[in-house]
Amino acid sequence: MRITKLESKLDTFFNGNYFLAAAPLMPVRLPYQILVACRVDAARQIEQLILTQLQDGFEQGYRLGMAARDHLPLIDFTVSLSCTTAERAALVRLVSRLGLERDVRSVCWQSVPQAGK
């Protein structure tokens, strides 16, 4: 007679096989948005800074929008992009760098909810 041991979840975990089945094949890209408000006279400089940082940090495409505010001497930039969790560090670097600029009045980043979930 042969006695076999049924493998429990703890045995699977301690053998190192627990996380292998759950690993995703492709990295998930999540949508984010960066909102920046700056003075009108510094808009060109801020735009160049954003474009330079985006070209250095992101492999995928992005969308940059500009809009002037009514009755205020401010320009609003909206950057829409998708990035993986590994690329999110470049997103944080961009927002931190923009926050150091003297002519930037506000900067924030947020995740964009996905429609199908």
C-alpha positions in Angstrom: 0.0 0.0 0.0 1.3 3.4 -1.0 0.6 6.4 1.2 0.5 9.8 -0.5 0.3 13.3 1.1 -2.3 15.7 -0.2 -0.7 19.0 -0.9 -2.3 21.9 1.0 -2.2 25.6 0.2 0.5 26.1 2.8 2.7 23.4 1.2 2.3 25.0 -2.2 3.2 28.4 -0.7 6.4 27.2 1.0 7.5 25.2 -2.0 7.6 28.5 -4.0 4.8 27.6 -6.4 2.1 29.8 -5.0 2.8 33.0 -7.0 3.8 31.4 -10.3 0.3 30.8 -11.5 -0.9 34.3 -10.7 1.9 36.2 -12.5 0.6 38.4 -15.4 2.2 37.8 -18.8 2.0 41.5 -19.9 2.5 44.5 -17.6 -0.8 46.3 -17.1 -0.9 49.9 -18.3 -3.1 52.2 -16.2 -4.3 55.6 -17.3 -3.2 58.7 -15.4 -3.7 62.5 -15.8 -1.4 65.3 -14.8 -3.0 68.8 -14.2 -0.7 71.8 -14.2 -1.6 75.5 -13.9 1.1 78.1 -14.6 1.5 81.8 -15.4 0.9 82.8 -19.1 4.4 84.3 -19.5 6.1 81.0 -18.5 3.8 78.7 -20.5 6.4 78.1 -23.2 9.1 77.1 -20.7 6.8 74.8 -18.8 5.6 73.2 -22.0 9.2 72.5 -23.0 9.9 71.0 -19.6 6.9 68.7 -19.8 7.8 67.5 -23.3 11.4 66.9 -22.3 10.5 64.9 -19.2 7.8 62.9 -21.1 10.3 61.9 -23.9 12.8 60.7 -21.4 10.5 58.7 -19.1 7.7 57.1 -21.2 7.8 54.5 -23.9 4.1 54.8 -24.8 2.3 57.8 -26.2 0.8 60.7 -24.3 -1.5 63.6 -25.0 -0.8 67.2 -24.0 -3.5 69.8 -23.9 -3.4 73.5 -23.2 -6.2 75.9 -22.3 -6.1 79.5 -21.2 -8.3 80.5 -18.2 -10.9 83.2 -18.6 -10.3 86.3 -16.5 -7.0 85.0 -15.0 -3.5 85.1 -16.5 -3.0 81.4 -16.2 -2.6 78.5 -18.6 -3.8 75.0 -17.7 -1.9 72.0 -19.1 -3.5 68.5 -19.1 -1.2 65.5 -19.8 -3.0 62.2 -20.3 -0.9 59.0 -20.5 -0.8 55.3 -19.6 2.0 53.7 -17.7 3.0 50.6 -15.8 3.7 50.5 -12.1 7.4 50.5 -13.0 7.1 53.6 -15.2 5.0 55.4 -12.5 8.3 56.6 -10.9 8.9 58.7 -14.0 5.4 60.2 -13.5 6.2 61.1 -9.9 9.5 62.6 -11.0 7.7 64.8 -13.6 5.2 66.0 -11.1 7.9 66.7 -8.5 10.0 68.6 -11.1 7.1 70.7 -12.1 6.4 71.5 -8.4 9.8 73.0 -8.1 9.2 75.6 -10.9 8.5 79.1 -9.5 5.9 80.0 -12.2 3.8 76.8 -11.6 0.8 77.7 -9.5 -0.6 74.2 -9.0 0.3 70.6 -10.1 -1.3 67.3 -9.3 -1.6 63.8 -10.8 -4.5 61.4 -10.6 -5.5 58.0 -11.8 -8.3 57.9 -14.4 -11.0 55.4 -13.7 -11.4 52.7 -16.4 -14.7 52.5 -18.1 -15.1 48.7 -18.2 -14.5 48.0 -14.5 
